[in-house]
Amino acid sequence: MTQDSPYVFRASAAPLVTASPTLKVKEAHMPDGMIVRYQERSPGGALSDTWCETGHSAYVISGRLRYEFPDHAVEVGPGDIVHIPAGYDHRHRPQAIGDEPVRYFITEFS
């Protein structure tokens, strides 16, 4: 028996929305203010001109991401977890690298 619950988001029923030419997203707004996103980022997209200052925790399912920070860059891949605190000091820009799309989950607290 399937029941409704405030603790469950039926991602299988949610549309995969095109947010940009290189980014598709499924997004769940949970009752406690947390946002959970499933994202697919295609390779070939240029780095954004703007920096993201939102805090995230991300789990990479497949593909590779490069996160650029003001003072360094890091590459992550399948099985890696990234935690970036919110704020100007932690601003970042992600970019898919390699030949395959990156599939990953992000949690964000408001």
Contacts in CASP RR format, 6 or more apart in sequence:
PFRMAT RR
TARGET T0000
AUTHOR 0000-0000-0000
METHOD contacts of the structure
MODEL  1
MTQDSPYVFRASAAPLVTASPTLKVKEAHMPDGMIVRYQERSPGGALSDT
WCETGHSAYVISGRLRYEFPDHAVEVGPGDIVHIPAGYDHRHRPQAIGDE
PVRYFITEFS
6 30 0 8 1.000
6 31 0 8 1.000
9 28 0 8 1.000
9 30 0 8 1.000
9 36 0 8 1.000
11 26 0 8 1.000
11 28 0 8 1.000
11 38 0 8 1.000
14 26 0 8 1.000
14 27 0 8 1.000
14 28 0 8 1.000
15 26 0 8 1.000
16 24 0 8 1.000
16 25 0 8 1.000
16 26 0 8 1.000
16 38 0 8 1.000
16 40 0 8 1.000
17 24 0 8 1.000
17 25 0 8 1.000
17 26 0 8 1.000
17 27 0 8 1.000
18 24 0 8 1.000
19 25 0 8 1.000
21 42 0 8 1.000
21 45 0 8 1.000
22 41 0 8 1.000
22 42 0 8 1.000
22 43 0 8 1.000
22 44 0 8 1.000
22 45 0 8 1.000
22 96 0 8 1.000
23 39 0 8 1.000
23 40 0 8 1.000
23 41 0 8 1.000
23 42 0 8 1.000
24 39 0 8 1.000
24 40 0 8 1.000
25 37 0 8 1.000
25 38 0 8 1.000
25 39 0 8 1.000
25 40 0 8 1.000
26 37 0 8 1.000
26 38 0 8 1.000
26 39 0 8 1.000
27 35 0 8 1.000
27 36 0 8 1.000
27 37 0 8 1.000
28 35 0 8 1.000
28 36 0 8 1.000
28 37 0 8 1.000
29 35 0 8 1.000
30 36 0 8 1.000
33 109 0 8 1.000
33 110 0 8 1.000
34 107 0 8 1.000
34 108 0 8 1.000
34 109 0 8 1.000
34 110 0 8 1.000
35 107 0 8 1.000
35 108 0 8 1.000
35 109 0 8 1.000
35 110 0 8 1.000
36 105 0 8 1.000
36 106 0 8 1.000
36 107 0 8 1.000
36 108 0 8 1.000
37 105 0 8 1.000
37 106 0 8 1.000
37 107 0 8 1.000
37 108 0 8 1.000
38 103 0 8 1.000
38 104 0 8 1.000
38 105 0 8 1.000
39 102 0 8 1.000
39 103 0 8 1.000
39 104 0 8 1.000
39 105 0 8 1.000
39 106 0 8 1.000
40 101 0 8 1.000
40 102 0 8 1.000
40 103 0 8 1.000
41 65 0 8 1.000
41 94 0 8 1.000
41 95 0 8 1.000
41 96 0 8 1.000
41 101 0 8 1.000
41 102 0 8 1.000
41 104 0 8 1.000
42 96 0 8 1.000
42 101 0 8 1.000
43 96 0 8 1.000
43 97 0 8 1.000
43 98 0 8 1.000
43 99 0 8 1.000
43 100 0 8 1.000
43 101 0 8 1.000
43 102 0 8 1.000
44 95 0 8 1.000
44 96 0 8 1.000
45 95 0 8 1.000
45 96 0 8 1.000
46 95 0 8 1.000
47 68 0 8 1.000
47 93 0 8 1.000
47 95 0 8 1.000
48 93 0 8 1.000
50 93 0 8 1.000
51 70 0 8 1.000
51 91 0 8 1.000
51 92 0 8 1.000
51 93 0 8 1.000
52 91 0 8 1.000
52 92 0 8 1.000
52 93 0 8 1.000
52 94 0 8 1.000
53 86 0 8 1.000
53 87 0 8 1.000
53 88 0 8 1.000
53 90 0 8 1.000
53 91 0 8 1.000
54 86 0 8 1.000
54 87 0 8 1.000
54 108 0 8 1.000
55 84 0 8 1.000
55 85 0 8 1.000
55 86 0 8 1.000
55 87 0 8 1.000
55 90 0 8 1.000
55 108 0 8 1.000
55 109 0 8 1.000
56 82 0 8 1.000
56 83 0 8 1.000
56 84 0 8 1.000
56 106 0 8 1.000
56 107 0 8 1.000
56 108 0 8 1.000
57 81 0 8 1.000
57 82 0 8 1.000
57 83 0 8 1.000
57 84 0 8 1.000
57 106 0 8 1.000
57 107 0 8 1.000
58 65 0 8 1.000
58 76 0 8 1.000
58 81 0 8 1.000
58 82 0 8 1.000
58 83 0 8 1.000
58 84 0 8 1.000
58 104 0 8 1.000
58 105 0 8 1.000
58 106 0 8 1.000
58 107 0 8 1.000
59 79 0 8 1.000
59 80 0 8 1.000
59 81 0 8 1.000
59 104 0 8 1.000
59 105 0 8 1.000
60 76 0 8 1.000
60 77 0 8 1.000
60 78 0 8 1.000
60 79 0 8 1.000
60 80 0 8 1.000
60 81 0 8 1.000
60 82 0 8 1.000
60 102 0 8 1.000
60 103 0 8 1.000
60 104 0 8 1.000
61 78 0 8 1.000
61 79 0 8 1.000
61 103 0 8 1.000
61 104 0 8 1.000
61 105 0 8 1.000
62 78 0 8 1.000
62 100 0 8 1.000
62 101 0 8 1.000
62 102 0 8 1.000
62 103 0 8 1.000
63 77 0 8 1.000
63 78 0 8 1.000
63 96 0 8 1.000
63 98 0 8 1.000
63 100 0 8 1.000
63 101 0 8 1.000
63 102 0 8 1.000
63 103 0 8 1.000
64 75 0 8 1.000
64 76 0 8 1.000
64 77 0 8 1.000
64 96 0 8 1.000
64 97 0 8 1.000
64 98 0 8 1.000
64 102 0 8 1.000
65 75 0 8 1.000
65 76 0 8 1.000
65 77 0 8 1.000
65 82 0 8 1.000
65 94 0 8 1.000
65 95 0 8 1.000
65 96 0 8 1.000
65 97 0 8 1.000
65 102 0 8 1.000
65 104 0 8 1.000
66 73 0 8 1.000
66 74 0 8 1.000
66 75 0 8 1.000
66 94 0 8 1.000
66 95 0 8 1.000
66 96 0 8 1.000
66 97 0 8 1.000
67 73 0 8 1.000
67 74 0 8 1.000
67 75 0 8 1.000
67 76 0 8 1.000
67 82 0 8 1.000
67 84 0 8 1.000
67 92 0 8 1.000
67 93 0 8 1.000
67 94 0 8 1.000
68 92 0 8 1.000
68 93 0 8 1.000
68 94 0 8 1.000
68 95 0 8 1.000
69 90 0 8 1.000
69 91 0 8 1.000
69 92 0 8 1.000
70 91 0 8 1.000
74 82 0 8 1.000
75 97 0 8 1.000
76 82 0 8 1.000
77 102 0 8 1.000
84 90 0 8 1.000
84 92 0 8 1.000
96 102 0 8 1.000
END
